[in-house]
Amino acid sequence: MGDLDARHNRRRRIALVVVAAVVATGCVGLSCAGLWVYASHDPPELIDSEVADIADRACATMQAAVAARAAPPNAPIDAKVRSIGDQNAAVRTMVAQVRGLGDERLEDDLPSAAWLVDWETLVEVREQYAQDLSAGREPRFAVPMVDGVPITDRMNDVGLDCQVPPLLLDLR
């Protein structure tokens, strides 16, 4: 009987080792799969690389145009109004270039739509400032807020090399 018990215990130990090895291999495999899914997912707060390539190039062109079209600090009102309009046109061109990727492509990238709307909103606020300045009213400019956060924070935080030029925000 002692031999039979020894063989039975040996088989039981072998079975436990095999089960432990299978469980360990499964855990390692699942962990690796989970890590791969996490590492390769599309972060919802960042613009996809296909959109980012176009957006970064269009943004660089816009930033250069905004700088080139800036009015000097002591410029007359009509020059300031013209400068705001020219700079807004540069932003609109950038937005149109990114929108040129198509609605389907942009809808698949969560932050792209909000990012583009934020640029359009900034242009609208700047246009109102220019209209008030041109009409002799006291113009007021404030960066629009969404949920208590300036849209420029959101615009600058989507994983692009595209920062809002300070010249678009300093309308004095």
Backbone as a ProteinNet text record, in pm:
[ID]
protein_1_A
[PRIMARY]
MGDLDARHNRRRRIALVVVAAVVATGCVGLSCAGLWVYASHDPPELIDSEVADIADRACATMQAAVAARAAPPNAPIDAKVRSIGDQNAAVRTMVAQVRGLGDERLEDDLPSAAWLVDWETLVEVREQYAQDLSAGREPRFAVPMVDGVPITDRMNDVGLDCQVPPLLLDLR
[TERTIARY]
81.4	0	85.6	202.8	292	337.5	364.9	404.9	292.3	171.7	55.9	31.2	44	26.7	135.6	256	366.6	343	298.2	269.2	151.1	51.8	-65.8	-26.2	57.2	104.4	190.5	272.3	358.1	272.2	172.5	81.9	8.6	-33.1	-103.1	-10.8	114.8	210.7	236	250.3	270.9	150.3	31	-91	-96.8	-60.5	-60.5	41.4	158.4	260.8	212.2	149.7	98	-11.5	-103.9	-212	-153.5	-57.4	5.1	75.8	143.2	212.3	112.4	1.8	-101.5	-162.4	-193.2	-251.4	-151.9	-25.4	76.5	93.5	98.5	111.8	-8.6	-126.8	-248.1	-245.4	-202.3	-194.2	-93.7	20.9	122.7	68	3.6	-53.1	-158.2	-248.8	-352.6	-293	-193.1	-127	-61.2	6.3	70.6	-33.4	-142.3	-248.5	-308.5	-332.9	-387.2	-293.5	-165	-66	-62.8	-71.2	-70.9	-193.2	-309.4	-432.2	-420.4	-370.7	-356.4	-256.9	-144.2	-38.5	-78.3	-163	-194.8	-332.6	-402.2	-535.1	-524.7	-634.4	-642	-681.3	-584.8	-621.3	-726.7	-841.2	-949.8	-919.1	-819.6	-787.6	-683.3	-627.9	-524.6	-572	-534.6	-569.6	-486.2	-552.2	-485	-370.4	-273.1	-152.9	-183.9	-281.1	-313.5	-368.4	-451.5	-506.7	-396.7	-315.9	-210.8	-110.4	-74.5	21.8	-28.3	-152	-211.6	-227.9	-278.4	-304	-175.4	-69.3	57.1	114	106.2	156.2	71.7	-60.1	-150.1	-132	-108.5	-89	39.8	145.4	272.8	256.5	183.7	156.7	73.4	-29	-114.7	-34.1	50	128.7	219.8	280.3	366.5	284.2	166.1	79.9	30.5	-3.3	-49.3	61.7	182.7	295.9	321.9	313.8	341.8	234.8	114.9	3.1	-31.1	55.7	31.1	46.1	-43.7	-35.9	59	135.3	220.6	133.4	188.8	110.1	39.4	101.6	42	-24.8	-62	-123.9	-260.2	-300.3	-434.6	-542	-661.6	-772	-795	-796	-823.5	-715.1	-592.5	-484.5	-502.1	-545.8	-569.9	-685.4	-791.4	-907.7	-867.6	-791.5	-744.7	-654.6	-568.2	-479.2	-558.8	-658.9	-742.7	-810.3	-862.5	-927.3	-831	-710.4	-610.6	-567.2	-548.8	-510.5	-623.5	-747	-861.4	-869.3	-838.1	-838.5	-735.2	-620.6	-517.2	-566.8	-639.2	-694.3	-800.7	-886.8	-990.9	-929.8	-821	-753.1	-702	-642.6	-594.4	-710.1	-819.7	-936.2	-988.4	-995.3	-1044	-951.7	-822	-728.7	-749.9	-770.3	-794.1	-930.4	-1031.1	-1164.3	-1161.4	-1063.3	-1048.3	-1022.5	-989	-972.1	-1105.7	-1213.3	-1346.5	-1412.5	-1544.6	-1622	-1602.6	-1601.5	-1589.3	-1458.2	-1348.5	-1218.1	-1213	-1267.7	-1263.7	-1357.9	-1470.6	-1563.1	-1502.9	-1409.6	-1343.6	-1238.9	-1208.4	-1105.9	-1173.1	-1194.9	-1276.6	-1239.6	-1115.1	-1090.3	-1085.3	-1077	-1062.9	-1178.9	-1300.1	-1417.4	-1418.9	-1396.4	-1396.6	-1282.7	-1166.6	-1050.4	-1081.4	-1143.7	-1177.4	-1283.9	-1384.1	-1488.3	-1427.1	-1331.7	-1265.6	-1193.7	-1125.3	-1059.6	-1163.9	-1275.8	-1381.5	-1442.2	-1458.6	-1511.5	-1416.1	-1287.9	-1188.2	-1195.7	-1210.9	-1222.7	-1348	-1458.9	-1583.9	-1569.2	-1505.6	-1486.1	-1394.4	-1291.3	-1200.8	-1274	-1361.4	-1438.9	-1527.6	-1591.8	-1676.9	-1593.4	-1475.9	-1385.1	-1352.8	-1318.8	-1283.6	-1402.7	-1523.8	-1643.3	-1666.9	-1653	-1671.7	-1564.8	-1441.9	-1331.9	-1358.9	-1400	-1426.1	-1543.6	-1643.7	-1763.5	-1744	-1626.7	-1600.8	-1652.8	-1702.7	-1747.4	-1625.6	-1644.7	-1538	-1527.3	-1425.5	-1416.4	-1369.6	-1425	-1384.7	-1348.5	-1239.2	-1196.2	-1164.9	-1223	-1191.6	-1192.9	-1098.5	-1094	-1217.2	-1295.6	-1414.4	-1377.6	-1471.1	-1450.6	-1552.7	-1510.9	-1600.9	-1578.4	-1684.8	-1675.8	-1568.8	-1559.2	-1465.2	-1320.7	-1296.5	-1160.8	-1151.1	-1048.7	-1032.4	-1015.7	-1083.5	-1073.2	-929.3	-849.6	-709.6	-634.2	-671.9	-609.4	-640.6	-766.5	-805.2	-735.7	-729.5	-669.7	-521.5	-454.7	-310.6	-279.6	-382.6	-360.1	-418.8	-397.4	-450	-338.2	-216	-104.8	-45.3	-71.5	-16.4	98.2	177.4	279.6	218	88.6	13.9	-36.5	33.4	-10	-79	-176.6	-244.2	-143.2	-120.5	-25.5	-72.1	15.4	-22.3	-74.3	-29.5	-77.2	-227.9	-285.4	-429.9	-507.9	-438.7	-504.7	-479.9	-378.6	-342.9	-392.1	-512.7	-574.2	-563	-481.6	-469.2	-406.1
-118.3	0	124.4	118.9	233.3	278.2	183	215.7	285.3	236.3	293.3	436.9	459.1	594.6	688.4	638.6	721.9	760.4	663.2	694.4	791.6	770.6	858.5	1001.1	1013.5	1146.6	1210.1	1126.6	1179.5	1231.8	1155.8	1199.8	1328.3	1334.3	1453.1	1575.9	1558.4	1670	1711.6	1615.3	1646.4	1721.9	1675.8	1743.3	1886.3	1905	2039.9	2130.4	2073.9	2152.6	2191.4	2096.2	2125.3	2231.9	2218.2	2317.2	2454	2455.6	2582.9	2646.5	2565.5	2618	2673.4	2603.1	2649.9	2781.1	2788.5	2910.8	3026.6	3001.3	3106.3	3154.2	3059.7	3096.8	3179.1	3140	3215.1	3355.7	3368.1	3501.2	3590.1	3535.4	3612.6	3652.7	3558.4	3588.1	3696.4	3687.1	3789.5	3924.5	3921.7	4047	4113.3	4033.5	4088.5	4142.1	4069.2	4115.3	4245.5	4252.3	4375.3	4492.7	4467.2	4573.5	4621.1	4529.7	4566.4	4651.5	4610.3	4686.8	4825.4	4835.3	4965.2	5053.2	4996.7	5075.4	5119.8	5043.8	5076.9	5139.6	5168.7	5228.9	5375.4	5427.4	5566.9	5651.5	5724.4	5806.4	5909.8	5910.3	5997.4	6146	6182.8	6324.6	6374.5	6285.7	6324.8	6304.7	6396.8	6387.5	6276.8	6195.5	6084.2	6134.6	6048.2	6088.2	6129.7	6064.7	6103	6245.5	6279.8	6415.5	6510.4	6466.1	6550.7	6595.7	6507.4	6545.1	6664.6	6657.6	6768.1	6891.1	6870.6	6982.9	7055.7	6981.2	7045.6	7128.2	7075.2	7151.5	7275.8	7258.9	7373.5	7476.3	7429.1	7518.6	7599.2	7534.8	7606.7	7719.4	7692	7795.4	7907.6	7870.6	7969.9	8055.3	7993.2	8068.2	8170	8130.7	8223.9	8339	8308.5	8412.9	8508.1	8455	8538.9	8635.6	8585.5	8671.2	8777.2	8737.2	8831	8939.3	8909.5	9002.6	9078.4	9073.4	9143.7	9294.5	9368.1	9514.8	9560.8	9666.4	9720.2	9769.2	9774.8	9813.3	9948.8	10046	10179.6	10203.3	10098.2	10111.6	10178.9	10248.2	10308	10198.1	10236.8	10141.5	10061.8	10127	10053.2	9948.1	9975.8	9877.9	9760.4	9788.5	9680.5	9591.6	9655.5	9579.7	9492.6	9549	9474.1	9357.5	9382.4	9277.8	9162.4	9196.1	9091.8	9010.7	9077.3	9006.4	8916.3	8966	8885.6	8764.6	8786.4	8674.8	8571.7	8621.3	8529.3	8447.7	8510.1	8437.7	8325	8350.2	8246.4	8129	8159.6	8053.4	7975.6	8047.4	7980.6	7888	7930.8	7847.4	7719.3	7731.6	7613.6	7518.4	7572.1	7490.1	7420.3	7493.1	7434	7321.6	7338.8	7233.1	7105.7	7121.3	7003.7	6943.3	7026.5	6975.8	6905.5	6939.2	6874.7	6725.1	6676.1	6531.6	6458	6530.7	6471.3	6444.6	6455	6436.5	6297.7	6196.3	6059	6040.1	6088.6	6073.5	6152	6273	6357.5	6305.8	6246.1	6191.6	6072.6	6002.3	5888.4	5932.1	6060.5	6112.8	6210.1	6165.5	6240.4	6386.9	6423.2	6564	6656.5	6601	6686.5	6783.7	6733.3	6819.3	6934.3	6903.8	7008.8	7107.1	7056.5	7141.3	7240.2	7192.8	7280.4	7382.8	7339.4	7431.7	7538.2	7499.2	7597.4	7704.2	7665.1	7763.6	7856	7799.5	7881.7	7976.6	7930.6	8015.5	8130.9	8101.6	8207.1	8312.8	8269	8362.9	8449	8388.8	8464.2	8572.9	8538.6	8635.9	8748.6	8713.6	8815.5	8904.6	8845	8924.7	9025.9	8982.3	9074.6	9189	9158	9260.4	9360.5	9309.3	9396.8	9483.6	9427.6	9505	9616.3	9583.4	9685.3	9793.8	9755.3	9851.2	9942.7	9884.5	9960.1	10056.7	10016.9	10099.5	10204.1	10208	10307	10266.9	10144.4	10097.4	10049.6	10031.9	9980.2	9829.2	9784.2	9640.1	9564.1	9446.1	9358.8	9223.8	9170.9	9038.7	8952.8	8835.2	8734.5	8599.2	8518.2	8383.7	8308.9	8252.6	8177.6	8059.7	8026.6	7918.3	7807.6	7684.7	7569.6	7492.8	7476.5	7408.7	7471.6	7605	7677.5	7673.9	7619.7	7608.1	7690.2	7775	7850.3	7753.6	7784	7694.2	7681.4	7784.1	7776.7	7665.9	7636.6	7524.6	7394.4	7378.4	7257.1	7252.5	7366.1	7372.2	7335.1	7372.8	7347.1	7208.7	7133.2	7008.9	6886.6	6877.4	6763.7	6684	6704.7	6626.5	6678.1	6803.1	6862.6	6957.5	6990.2	7094.3	7231.3	7238.4	7359	7429.2	7532.6	7613.7	7739.7	7788.4	7911.6	8025.3	8095.8	8206.8	8316	8363.7	8472.1	8596.1	8616.4	8732.3	8726.3	8606.5	8595.4	8632.9	8636.4	8660.9	8800.1	8867.6	9001.7	9103.3	9153.5	9243.9	9391.5	9425.4	9566.2	9650.8
0	0	0	63.5	70.2	-66.5	-155.1	-292	-367.9	-347.7	-415.1	-367.6	-238.9	-184.6	-235.9	-246.1	-295.4	-441	-522	-663.9	-673.5	-591.4	-593.2	-553.1	-449.8	-407.9	-515.3	-580.9	-688.8	-804	-841.4	-949.8	-910	-784.9	-736.1	-742.5	-701.9	-708.6	-853.3	-942.8	-1085.2	-1139.2	-1104.6	-1150	-1096.3	-970.8	-912.8	-980.8	-1010.7	-1079.7	-1218.9	-1289.8	-1424.6	-1416.8	-1323.6	-1308.6	-1272.8	-1182.5	-1144.3	-1263.6	-1343.9	-1462.4	-1563	-1584.3	-1677.7	-1627.2	-1499.5	-1441.7	-1452.3	-1419.8	-1427.8	-1571.8	-1665.8	-1807.5	-1852	-1808.8	-1843.8	-1786.8	-1662.6	-1599.3	-1671.4	-1704	-1776.1	-1913.3	-1981.8	-2113.7	-2107.4	-2011.6	-1996.4	-1958.6	-1874.3	-1835.9	-1956.4	-2036.6	-2157	-2254.3	-2271.8	-2361.4	-2309.5	-2179.3	-2120.6	-2135.9	-2115.7	-2132.1	-2276.5	-2371.4	-2513.5	-2547.6	-2499.3	-2525	-2464.1	-2341	-2275.8	-2349.9	-2389.6	-2454.3	-2593.7	-2660.5	-2799.6	-2816.6	-2707.8	-2722.2	-2762.4	-2808.2	-2851	-2730.7	-2670.9	-2555.8	-2597	-2532	-2575.1	-2562.2	-2482.4	-2464	-2563.4	-2644.3	-2740.3	-2883.1	-2969.4	-3111.1	-3175.1	-3259.1	-3328.4	-3415	-3437.3	-3511.3	-3654.8	-3720.5	-3859.1	-3864.8	-3768.2	-3760.2	-3713.4	-3619	-3562.4	-3667.6	-3759.8	-3864.2	-3944	-3988.9	-4066.5	-3976.7	-3856.8	-3765.6	-3729	-3701.4	-3664.6	-3780.2	-3901.4	-4017.8	-4041.5	-4035.7	-4055.9	-3945	-3824.5	-3710.7	-3725.1	-3768.4	-3786	-3887.4	-3994.5	-4095	-4034.3	-3956	-3890.9	-3794.6	-3713.5	-3614.8	-3683.2	-3794.3	-3868.9	-3925.7	-3978.9	-4035.4	-3926.3	-3811.3	-3699.9	-3658.3	-3649.4	-3610.5	-3717.2	-3843.8	-3953.2	-3965.1	-3921.2	-3937.6	-3809.8	-3712.9	-3586.3	-3605.8	-3544.8	-3549.5	-3438.8	-3463.7	-3357.1	-3241.2	-3120.9	-3002.8	-3016.4	-3077.4	-3088.1	-3222.8	-3291.8	-3424.9	-3412.6	-3518.2	-3517.4	-3515.5	-3477.5	-3462.5	-3590.8	-3706.7	-3830.4	-3858.9	-3822.2	-3841.2	-3745	-3623.1	-3526.7	-3573.2	-3621.8	-3669.2	-3788.7	-3880	-3997.3	-3954.7	-3858.3	-3807.5	-3746.2	-3666.1	-3605.6	-3714.9	-3815.7	-3926.6	-4002.2	-4028.1	-4098.5	-4015.5	-3887.6	-3800.1	-3790.5	-3781	-3777.5	-3906.3	-4018.4	-4145.9	-4144.6	-4083.6	-4073.2	-3988	-3881.4	-3797.1	-3874.6	-3945.7	-4025.4	-4130.8	-4191.2	-4290.4	-4225.3	-4107.4	-4035.3	-4005.9	-3954.2	-3921	-4046.8	-4157.9	-4283.3	-4331.4	-4314.2	-4355.9	-4273.5	-4145.5	-4061	-4093.2	-4111.5	-4146.9	-4282.6	-4365.4	-4496	-4486.3	-4368.5	-4349	-4359.7	-4346.2	-4359.5	-4226.2	-4226.8	-4104.2	-4044.7	-4130.2	-4079.5	-4002.6	-4058.3	-3993.7	-3862.5	-3863.6	-3744.2	-3634.9	-3674	-3574.4	-3501.4	-3565.3	-3501.1	-3399	-3395.2	-3304.3	-3208.1	-3085.3	-2990.4	-2970.8	-2944.4	-2913.8	-3035.4	-3155.9	-3274.8	-3292	-3278.2	-3298.7	-3198.1	-3071.1	-2968.8	-2991.9	-3032.5	-3058	-3169.7	-3276.9	-3389.1	-3348.7	-3273.1	-3226	-3135.3	-3051.9	-2965.2	-3047.5	-3154.8	-3241.6	-3304.9	-3349.6	-3410.4	-3307.7	-3186	-3078.6	-3049.3	-3044.8	-3021.6	-3131.7	-3255.6	-3368.3	-3351.7	-3313.1	-3295.4	-3188.5	-3077	-2968.3	-3015.4	-3090.1	-3144.5	-3247.1	-3327.5	-3424.4	-3353.6	-3244.6	-3169	-3111.7	-3064	-3012.5	-3123.9	-3241.7	-3355.1	-3395.1	-3394.6	-3429.2	-3327.7	-3199.9	-3096.4	-3107.4	-3132.2	-3148.2	-3266.9	-3378.2	-3499.8	-3482.5	-3405	-3384.1	-3275.3	-3213.9	-3110.4	-2973.2	-2961.2	-2830.2	-2750.5	-2623.1	-2536.4	-2558.5	-2630.3	-2657	-2533.5	-2518.1	-2407.7	-2465.3	-2415.8	-2460.6	-2339.3	-2339.4	-2237	-2306.7	-2272.3	-2328	-2278	-2369.2	-2326.9	-2236.6	-2149.1	-2053.3	-2081.3	-2056.5	-2061	-1931.6	-1855.5	-1725.9	-1636.6	-1641.7	-1557.4	-1603.6	-1722.7	-1775.4	-1903.8	-1916.4	-2041.5	-2159.5	-2269.8	-2385.1	-2433.7	-2410	-2453.7	-2380.7	-2257	-2185.8	-2258	-2295.3	-2369.2	-2505.1	-2571.9	-2705.4	-2701.5	-2594.7	-2582.1	-2525.9	-2488.7	-2415.3	-2486.6	-2618	-2694.6	-2762	-2718.1	-2770.6	-2899.6	-2933.1	-3055.1	-3020.3	-3121.6	-3106.4	-3133.3	-3132.8	-3168.1	-3043.3	-3004.1	-2891	-2944.2	-2871	-2909.9	-2901.7	-3012.9	-3008.1	-2911.6	-2823.9	-2731.9	-2806	-2928.2	-3005.3	-3031.3	-3029.7	-3049.1	-2922.7	-2811.4	-2683.3	-2627.8	-2677.6	-2630.3	-2733.1	-2712.3	-2809.9	-2771	-2675.8	-2634.2	-2738.7
[MASK]
++++++++++++++++++++++++++++++++++++++++++++++++++++++++++++++++++++++++++++++++++++++++++++++++++++++++++++++++++++++++++++++++++++++++++++++++++++++++++++++++++++++++++++

